[in-house]
Amino acid sequence: MIVYNKEQSFVLVKQHDHARLAGDIIKKVRPEWIGSLDRLEEFQFAVSEHDRAWIDMDEVPLWNDVDNKPYGVEDMPLLLRLPFYLRGLGELAKTSEYAALLVSLHYTTFQPGVLSRMVGGFHERALPFLERLKQEQQITRTRMDLLEGTGAQLLERHLNLLQLTDELSLYLCMQEPGTPKDQERTPFKDGLRSSSSLNGSVLQLEWSTKDSLKLNPFPLLKSAVFSYPSRTVRKDRIAEIGLAPAYAEATDQQHTFTIA
């Protein structure tokens, strides 16, 4: 779950909805950013489905009693996620082994120091899980001839683009649309650094209006309209009946905006 705090409420966005937004964005990216058209559909599928492991986790949000808020992507304990991650990769592999490989690589890109800050703390019991994923990645890359050459280069580019669109979609879902630059959450104030591996420059973002986001350099073919759903859960209602019932009775609200 993606969670951000407002004065009287919490706004919650399901991880899978955030991933679908990333998938919508990647379909509008300029061909020169994509490069080769090989495995394009499998790559786009990976972007859209990279957080499918969260589908069941997000059905019933959990309460973080230390921080007095719903658990979100940045603080959900890592060990709670691992069985869901494995199941999600298995589901992806049934449709596309290449997509599952990309998402697995995405999972193992984060270093323990980053995990300790971003996902509720790194635990030594996660090490066998990560090692297992890395071993399986090598086996899959060998079988699919993706260890070197053009196949490996395309795989790396696809991974970079997955991480860029993931980061861009997080930027859109983790704070109120139209948030002024000086009030943005810390990871985004200096732009999206994942873009530097693609064209050497950091992608800068700024809301020109509440409904229009400017990107520089501009990675899309043309201006495009996107949307994603969220739920606003009132804090007083959580106090009355608890988080899960308050979330269940809240209705989806659609956020619509233009990237220009």
C-alpha positions as CSV (number, residue, x, y, z in Angstrom):
1,M,0.0,0.0,0.0
2,I,1.1,3.5,-0.7
3,V,0.1,5.9,2.1
4,Y,0.3,9.6,2.6
5,N,-0.9,11.7,5.5
6,K,-3.4,14.6,5.4
7,E,-4.7,16.5,8.4
8,Q,-8.0,14.6,8.8
9,S,-7.3,11.5,6.8
10,F,-5.0,9.1,5.1
11,V,-4.9,8.6,1.4
12,L,-4.2,5.0,0.4
13,V,-3.2,3.7,-3.1
14,K,-3.0,0.0,-3.9
15,Q,0.5,-1.0,-5.1
16,H,-1.0,-2.9,-8.1
17,D,-2.9,0.3,-9.1
18,H,0.4,2.2,-8.9
19,A,2.0,-0.5,-11.1
20,R,-0.8,-0.3,-13.6
21,L,-0.1,3.5,-13.8
22,A,3.5,2.7,-14.5
23,G,2.4,0.3,-17.3
24,D,0.2,3.0,-18.8
25,I,3.1,5.4,-18.8
26,I,5.6,3.0,-20.4
27,K,3.2,2.5,-23.4
28,K,3.6,6.3,-24.2
29,V,7.4,6.5,-23.9
30,R,9.3,7.6,-27.0
31,P,10.7,4.7,-29.2
32,E,14.2,6.0,-28.9
33,W,14.0,5.6,-25.1
34,I,12.8,2.0,-25.5
35,G,15.3,1.0,-28.2
36,S,14.8,-2.5,-29.7
37,L,11.3,-3.7,-30.1
38,D,12.3,-7.2,-29.1
39,R,10.3,-8.6,-26.2
40,L,8.4,-5.3,-26.1
41,E,5.1,-6.8,-25.0
42,E,6.7,-9.0,-22.3
43,F,8.5,-5.9,-21.0
44,Q,5.3,-3.8,-20.9
45,F,3.6,-6.7,-19.1
46,A,6.4,-6.7,-16.5
47,V,6.0,-3.0,-15.9
48,S,2.2,-3.2,-15.5
49,E,2.4,-6.3,-13.2
50,H,5.6,-5.7,-11.2
51,D,3.7,-5.2,-8.0
52,R,1.1,-8.0,-8.4
53,A,2.6,-9.6,-5.2
54,W,0.8,-6.8,-3.3
55,I,-2.7,-7.6,-4.5
56,D,-3.7,-9.8,-1.6
57,M,-1.5,-7.8,0.9
58,D,-3.4,-4.7,0.1
59,E,-6.9,-6.1,0.5
60,V,-6.7,-5.5,4.2
61,P,-4.4,-2.7,5.3
62,L,-2.5,-3.1,8.5
63,W,-1.9,-0.5,11.3
64,N,1.6,0.6,12.3
65,D,1.1,1.3,16.0
66,V,4.6,2.7,16.3
67,D,4.1,5.5,13.8
68,N,0.3,5.7,14.3
69,K,-0.5,5.2,10.6
70,P,-1.3,2.5,8.2
71,Y,1.7,0.5,7.0
72,G,2.9,1.6,3.6
73,V,5.5,0.5,1.1
74,E,8.2,2.4,3.0
75,D,7.7,0.7,6.3
76,M,5.9,-2.7,5.8
77,P,8.3,-5.2,7.4
78,L,10.3,-7.0,4.7
79,L,9.8,-10.5,6.1
80,L,6.0,-10.1,5.7
81,R,6.5,-9.5,2.0
82,L,8.7,-12.4,1.0
83,P,6.2,-15.2,0.6
84,F,4.0,-12.8,-1.5
85,Y,7.0,-11.8,-3.6
86,L,7.7,-15.5,-4.4
87,R,4.1,-16.2,-5.3
88,G,3.9,-13.0,-7.5
89,L,7.0,-14.1,-9.4
90,G,5.5,-17.5,-9.9
91,E,2.3,-16.0,-11.3
92,L,4.2,-13.8,-13.7
93,A,6.3,-16.7,-14.9
94,K,3.2,-18.6,-16.0
95,T,2.6,-15.8,-18.6
96,S,6.2,-14.7,-19.3
97,E,9.4,-16.0,-17.9
98,Y,11.1,-12.9,-19.2
99,A,8.7,-10.6,-17.3
100,A,9.3,-12.6,-14.1
101,L,13.0,-12.3,-14.6
102,L,12.8,-8.5,-14.9
103,V,10.7,-8.2,-11.8
104,S,13.0,-10.5,-9.9
105,L,15.9,-8.4,-10.9
106,H,14.0,-5.3,-9.7
107,Y,13.5,-6.9,-6.3
108,T,17.2,-7.7,-5.9
109,T,18.5,-4.3,-7.1
110,F,18.0,-2.7,-3.7
111,Q,21.0,-2.9,-1.3
112,P,20.6,-3.8,2.4
113,G,21.4,-0.2,3.4
114,V,18.6,1.1,1.2
115,L,16.2,-1.6,2.4
116,S,16.9,-0.6,6.0
117,R,15.6,2.9,5.3
118,M,12.8,2.2,2.8
119,V,11.0,-1.1,3.6
120,G,10.8,-1.4,7.4
121,G,14.4,-2.7,8.0
122,F,16.6,-5.4,6.5
123,H,16.6,-8.7,8.3
124,E,19.3,-11.4,8.0
125,R,16.6,-14.0,7.4
126,A,16.0,-12.3,4.1
127,L,19.5,-13.1,2.8
128,P,18.6,-16.7,1.8
129,F,15.6,-15.4,-0.1
130,L,17.7,-12.9,-2.0
131,E,20.4,-15.4,-2.7
132,R,17.8,-17.9,-4.0
133,L,16.4,-15.2,-6.4
134,K,19.9,-14.3,-7.7
135,Q,20.7,-18.0,-8.3
136,E,17.5,-18.5,-10.2
137,Q,18.1,-15.3,-12.2
138,Q,21.5,-16.7,-13.4
139,I,19.9,-20.0,-14.4
140,T,17.1,-18.2,-16.3
141,R,19.5,-15.8,-18.0
142,T,21.8,-18.7,-19.1
143,R,18.8,-20.7,-20.5
144,M,17.5,-17.6,-22.3
145,D,20.9,-16.5,-23.6
146,L,20.7,-13.2,-21.6
147,L,24.0,-13.2,-19.8
148,E,25.9,-11.2,-22.4
149,G,25.6,-9.5,-25.8
150,T,22.6,-7.8,-27.2
151,G,20.2,-9.9,-25.0
152,A,21.9,-8.8,-21.8
153,Q,22.0,-5.1,-23.0
154,L,18.2,-5.2,-23.8
155,L,17.5,-6.8,-20.4
156,E,19.5,-4.0,-18.6
157,R,17.6,-1.3,-20.6
158,H,14.3,-2.8,-19.8
159,L,15.2,-3.0,-16.1
160,N,16.3,0.7,-16.1
161,L,13.0,1.7,-17.7
162,L,11.0,-0.4,-15.3
163,Q,12.7,1.4,-12.4
164,L,12.2,4.8,-14.0
165,T,8.5,4.3,-14.6
166,D,8.1,2.8,-11.1
167,E,9.8,5.8,-9.6
168,L,7.7,8.2,-11.7
169,S,4.4,6.4,-10.7
170,L,5.5,6.5,-7.0
171,Y,6.1,10.2,-7.3
172,L,2.5,10.6,-8.6
173,C,0.9,8.3,-6.0
174,M,2.8,9.2,-2.8
175,Q,1.7,12.8,-2.4
176,E,-1.1,15.1,-3.3
177,P,-1.3,16.1,-7.0
178,G,-0.1,19.6,-7.5
179,T,2.3,19.5,-4.5
180,P,4.6,22.5,-4.7
181,K,8.3,21.7,-5.2
182,D,9.4,22.8,-1.8
183,Q,6.9,20.5,-0.1
184,E,7.7,17.4,-2.1
185,R,8.8,14.2,-0.3
186,T,12.5,14.0,0.0
187,P,13.3,11.2,-2.6
188,F,11.8,13.3,-5.4
189,K,13.0,16.8,-4.7
190,D,16.1,16.4,-6.9
191,G,14.4,14.5,-9.7
192,L,14.3,10.9,-10.8
193,R,17.9,9.7,-10.7
194,S,17.0,6.3,-12.3
195,S,16.7,8.2,-15.6
196,S,20.4,9.0,-15.7
197,S,21.3,5.5,-16.7
198,L,19.2,5.9,-19.8
199,N,20.2,9.2,-21.3
200,G,22.7,10.7,-18.8
201,S,20.4,13.3,-17.3
202,V,18.2,13.3,-14.2
203,L,14.5,13.6,-15.0
204,Q,13.1,16.7,-13.4
205,L,9.4,17.0,-12.4
206,E,7.2,19.9,-11.4
207,W,3.5,20.4,-11.2
208,S,2.6,23.4,-13.4
209,T,-1.0,23.2,-12.2
210,K,-2.8,20.7,-9.9
211,D,-3.7,18.6,-12.9
212,S,-0.6,19.0,-15.1
213,L,2.9,17.6,-14.5
214,K,5.9,18.9,-16.5
215,L,8.9,16.5,-17.2
216,N,12.3,17.6,-18.4
217,P,13.7,15.9,-20.5
218,F,10.3,14.8,-21.8
219,P,10.2,11.0,-22.3
220,L,6.8,10.6,-23.9
221,L,5.8,10.8,-27.5
222,K,3.3,13.6,-26.7
223,S,1.3,15.0,-23.8
224,A,-1.0,12.3,-22.4
225,V,-3.7,11.9,-19.8
226,F,-3.4,9.3,-17.0
227,S,-5.3,8.3,-14.0
228,Y,-5.2,6.0,-10.9
229,P,-7.7,5.2,-8.0
230,S,-7.1,5.9,-4.3
231,R,-9.2,5.8,-1.1
232,T,-9.4,8.5,1.5
233,V,-9.9,7.1,5.0
234,R,-10.9,9.5,7.7
235,K,-8.9,9.4,10.9
236,D,-11.9,9.8,13.1
237,R,-13.6,6.8,11.4
238,I,-10.5,4.7,12.0
239,A,-10.7,5.6,15.7
240,E,-14.3,4.6,15.7
241,I,-14.3,1.2,13.9
242,G,-10.7,0.4,13.1
243,L,-8.6,0.7,9.9
244,A,-9.7,-2.3,8.0
245,P,-13.5,-1.6,8.2
246,A,-12.9,2.1,7.6
247,Y,-10.9,1.3,4.5
248,A,-13.5,-1.2,3.3
249,E,-16.3,1.3,3.5
250,A,-14.4,4.1,1.7
251,T,-15.0,4.4,-2.0
252,D,-12.4,4.7,-4.8
253,Q,-11.7,8.2,-6.1
254,Q,-10.1,8.7,-9.5
255,H,-7.1,11.0,-9.9
256,T,-6.8,12.3,-13.5
257,F,-3.9,14.4,-14.7
258,T,-1.8,15.3,-17.7
259,I,1.9,14.7,-18.2
260,A,3.1,17.4,-20.5
